[in-house]
C-alpha cells in the first residue's frame, strides 16, 4: 500500500503497543480542510491515518506513537484509548453536512490498511471499533452508514445476524432486572455501562452507539428484542475471537 506522508506534530509516547483500532469520520466539509486541522499544532488533535474519498491514504503519525484522536473515552476498563489504539480518519462530512455514503474506493483502501496494521500488531476483531463506541455520550462517528458488515466479511471486526427476537422494548425511564441484564451485557462487551437497573440517559447513549455499529437500521436508543439478541450473539463471538 502506498502511503502519502503528512506528518502531524500532535503525538506523544505510548504506554504499550496498540491492540485496538478506532475508526472516525472527519466531520468537515473537505478532506484538505480535515488534513490541515489534524496537522495543525494549535488543534491538539491528530490520527495515525486519514483516508480520502478516492482511496488515498495519508500517514500523519507513526503507529508506534500515541496520536490524539479519541479524547475522553473508555473501553473495557481502559480510559486512555489513545495509548492503546491506532486511529483512522475517514474523510466524510458527517451528520452535520449531509452524511453521504462511504465510497467503495475509500472502503477498499481501509480494508487494505487494516490488513497491513494487523500484520504488525495483535488486534482482535472485537477491538476494531468506532469513535462512538468508545465515546458514546460525545460522538456519533463513523455513524450508521459506515460499512461494518462489509469490513467483517473481509476479516476485520465482528458482525452477527440473529434470528428475529420478539420482546418488550426497554427505553428511557425503565427499571428492573431486564435493564440490569442489558447494562451488564454492554459492560461485558466493553462499554462504560455499570449496571444500575435504571435506563438513564447514559444507557440510552450507549444503546444508540451499539445500534450505530451493530444494528444500523434502528438507531433510536431503544433496546428492542433484536438489539438485545444481537448483543448476546456479539458477546459469544467476542469470547471466541
C-alpha positions as CSV (number, residue, x, y, z in Angstrom):
1,X,0.0,0.0,0.0
2,X,1.3,3.4,-1.0
3,X,1.2,5.9,1.9
4,X,1.4,9.7,1.5
5,X,3.4,11.3,4.2
6,X,1.6,14.2,6.0
7,X,3.4,14.5,9.3
8,X,1.5,15.9,12.3
9,X,3.2,17.2,15.4
10,X,0.3,16.1,17.5
11,X,1.5,12.8,19.1
12,X,3.5,11.6,22.1
13,X,4.7,8.3,23.7
14,X,2.5,5.2,24.1
15,X,2.3,3.3,27.3
16,X,2.2,-0.1,25.5
17,X,1.8,-1.5,22.0
18,X,-1.6,-0.9,20.3
19,X,-4.2,-3.6,20.4
20,X,-7.2,-1.6,19.1
21,X,-8.3,0.3,16.1
22,X,-10.6,3.3,16.4
23,X,-12.3,4.5,13.2
24,X,-13.6,8.0,12.8
25,X,-15.1,10.3,10.2
26,X,-13.6,13.7,9.8
27,X,-16.9,15.6,10.1
28,X,-15.6,18.5,8.0
29,X,-16.6,19.7,4.6
30,X,-13.5,18.6,2.7
31,X,-10.6,16.3,3.1
32,X,-7.9,19.0,2.8
33,X,-9.7,21.0,5.5
34,X,-9.6,18.0,7.8
35,X,-6.0,17.2,7.0
36,X,-4.9,20.7,7.7
37,X,-6.6,20.6,11.1
38,X,-5.1,17.2,12.0
39,X,-1.6,18.6,11.2
40,X,-2.1,22.0,13.0
41,X,-0.2,22.1,16.3
42,X,-2.8,24.5,17.7
43,X,-5.6,22.0,17.2
44,X,-4.1,19.4,19.6
45,X,-5.8,16.6,17.5
46,X,-4.5,14.0,15.1
47,X,-4.8,10.4,14.0
48,X,-2.4,7.9,12.5
49,X,-4.1,7.8,9.1
50,X,-6.5,9.7,7.0
51,X,-8.2,8.1,4.1
52,X,-9.6,10.3,1.3
53,X,-12.8,9.5,-0.6
54,X,-10.8,8.5,-3.6
55,X,-8.7,5.9,-1.6
56,X,-5.6,8.0,-1.0
57,X,-4.1,7.2,2.4
58,X,-2.2,9.8,4.4
59,X,0.1,8.8,7.3
60,X,0.1,11.5,10.0
61,X,1.8,9.8,12.9
62,X,3.9,6.6,13.4
63,X,1.9,3.7,14.7
64,X,4.5,3.4,17.5
65,X,3.4,6.7,18.8
66,X,0.2,7.9,20.6
67,X,-1.9,10.0,18.3
68,X,-4.6,12.3,19.8
69,X,-7.8,11.1,18.2
70,X,-10.1,9.5,20.8
71,X,-10.4,12.2,23.5
72,X,-12.3,11.3,26.7
73,X,-13.1,7.7,26.1
74,X,-13.5,4.2,27.5
75,X,-13.4,0.5,26.5
76,X,-13.1,-2.5,28.8
77,X,-11.7,-0.5,31.7
78,X,-9.3,1.5,29.7
79,X,-9.7,5.3,29.8
80,X,-6.6,6.2,27.8
81,X,-7.8,4.9,24.5
82,X,-5.2,6.9,22.6
83,X,-2.4,4.9,24.3
84,X,-3.7,1.5,23.1
85,X,-5.2,2.3,19.7
86,X,-4.4,3.2,16.1
87,X,-6.7,6.0,14.9
88,X,-8.0,6.1,11.3
89,X,-10.0,9.1,10.0
90,X,-12.3,8.5,7.0
91,X,-12.9,11.7,5.0
92,X,-16.7,12.2,5.3
93,X,-18.5,15.4,6.1
94,X,-20.7,13.6,8.6
95,X,-24.1,14.2,10.0
96,X,-23.8,18.0,10.1
97,X,-23.1,18.2,6.4
98,X,-25.3,15.7,4.6
99,X,-23.6,12.5,5.7
100,X,-23.0,10.7,2.3
101,X,-22.2,7.1,1.9
102,X,-18.6,6.0,2.2
103,X,-17.3,5.4,-1.4
104,X,-16.1,2.0,-2.5
105,X,-12.5,3.2,-3.2
106,X,-12.3,4.6,0.3
107,X,-13.6,1.3,1.9
108,X,-11.2,-0.8,-0.2
109,X,-8.3,1.4,1.0
110,X,-9.4,1.0,4.6
111,X,-9.5,-2.8,4.2
112,X,-6.0,-2.8,2.8
113,X,-4.8,-0.6,5.6
114,X,-6.3,-2.8,8.2
115,X,-4.6,-5.8,6.6
116,X,-1.3,-4.0,7.0
117,X,-1.8,-2.7,10.5
118,X,-3.0,-6.1,11.8
119,X,0.1,-7.7,10.2
120,X,2.2,-5.6,12.5
121,X,0.2,-5.7,15.8
122,X,-2.1,-8.1,17.6
123,X,-5.6,-6.6,17.2
124,X,-8.6,-8.8,17.9
125,X,-11.7,-8.4,15.8
126,X,-13.6,-7.4,18.9
127,X,-11.3,-4.3,19.3
128,X,-12.0,-2.8,15.9
129,X,-14.4,0.0,17.0
130,X,-15.9,3.3,16.1
131,X,-15.4,6.6,17.9
132,X,-19.0,6.4,19.1
133,X,-18.3,3.1,20.7
134,X,-15.6,4.5,23.0
135,X,-17.2,7.9,23.5
136,X,-21.0,7.3,23.2
137,X,-22.0,10.4,25.1
138,X,-20.0,12.7,22.8
139,X,-19.6,11.2,19.4
140,X,-21.7,9.6,16.6
141,X,-18.9,8.8,14.1
142,X,-18.3,7.0,11.9
143,X,-22.1,6.6,12.0
144,X,-24.8,4.2,10.9
145,X,-23.7,4.4,7.2
146,X,-20.3,3.0,7.9
147,X,-20.0,-0.5,6.4
148,X,-19.2,-2.5,9.5
149,X,-20.7,-5.6,8.0
150,X,-18.5,-5.3,4.8
151,X,-15.4,-5.0,7.0
152,X,-16.3,-8.1,9.0
153,X,-16.9,-10.1,5.8
154,X,-13.4,-9.1,4.8
155,X,-12.0,-10.3,8.1
156,X,-11.9,-7.1,10.2
157,X,-14.3,-6.7,13.1
158,X,-17.3,-8.6,14.4
159,X,-20.8,-8.9,12.9
160,X,-23.8,-11.1,13.8
161,X,-27.2,-11.7,12.2
162,X,-29.5,-13.0,14.9
163,X,-32.9,-14.5,14.2
164,X,-36.0,-12.4,14.9
165,X,-36.2,-11.8,18.7
166,X,-39.6,-10.6,19.9
167,X,-39.7,-9.0,23.3
168,X,-40.9,-5.8,25.1
169,X,-38.5,-3.0,24.3
170,X,-36.6,-1.2,27.0
171,X,-36.1,2.5,27.0
172,X,-35.5,5.7,28.9
173,X,-37.1,5.6,32.4
174,X,-37.5,1.8,32.6
175,X,-36.2,0.0,35.6
176,X,-35.7,-3.6,36.7
177,X,-33.8,-6.8,36.1
178,X,-34.1,-6.6,32.3
179,X,-32.3,-3.2,32.3
180,X,-29.7,-4.6,34.7
181,X,-29.0,-7.5,32.4
182,X,-28.8,-5.2,29.4
183,X,-26.3,-3.0,31.2
184,X,-24.3,-6.0,32.3
185,X,-24.0,-7.3,28.8
186,X,-23.0,-3.9,27.4
187,X,-20.3,-3.7,30.1
188,X,-19.1,-7.1,29.3
189,X,-18.8,-6.2,25.6
190,X,-16.7,-3.1,26.6
191,X,-18.9,-0.1,27.1
192,X,-18.8,2.0,30.3
193,X,-22.3,0.8,31.4
194,X,-22.1,-0.2,35.1
195,X,-25.4,-2.0,35.9
196,X,-27.8,0.1,38.0
197,X,-31.1,-1.4,36.8
198,X,-32.2,2.1,35.7
199,X,-32.4,3.0,32.0
200,X,-30.9,6.5,32.2
201,X,-29.7,8.9,29.6
202,X,-26.2,7.4,29.6
203,X,-27.6,3.9,29.0
204,X,-29.6,5.4,26.1
205,X,-26.5,6.9,24.6
206,X,-24.7,3.6,24.8
207,X,-27.5,1.6,23.2
208,X,-27.6,4.2,20.4
209,X,-23.9,3.8,19.9
210,X,-24.3,0.0,19.9
211,X,-27.0,0.3,17.3
212,X,-25.0,2.6,15.1
213,X,-22.3,-0.1,14.9
214,X,-24.3,-3.4,15.1
215,X,-27.9,-2.5,14.2
216,X,-27.8,0.5,11.9
217,X,-31.3,0.0,10.6
218,X,-32.6,1.1,14.0
219,X,-30.7,3.9,15.8
220,X,-33.1,5.2,18.4
221,X,-31.6,4.2,21.8
222,X,-34.4,1.8,22.5
223,X,-33.3,-1.7,23.3
224,X,-35.9,-3.8,21.5
225,X,-35.7,-7.6,21.3
226,X,-33.4,-7.7,18.3
227,X,-31.0,-5.2,19.7
228,X,-30.6,-7.3,22.8
229,X,-30.3,-10.5,20.7
230,X,-27.5,-9.0,18.7
231,X,-25.8,-8.1,22.0
232,X,-26.0,-11.7,23.2
233,X,-24.6,-13.1,20.0
234,X,-21.8,-10.5,19.9
235,X,-20.7,-11.5,23.4
236,X,-20.4,-15.1,22.2
237,X,-18.5,-14.0,19.1
238,X,-16.2,-11.8,21.2
239,X,-15.5,-14.6,23.6
240,X,-14.4,-16.8,20.6
241,X,-12.3,-14.1,19.0
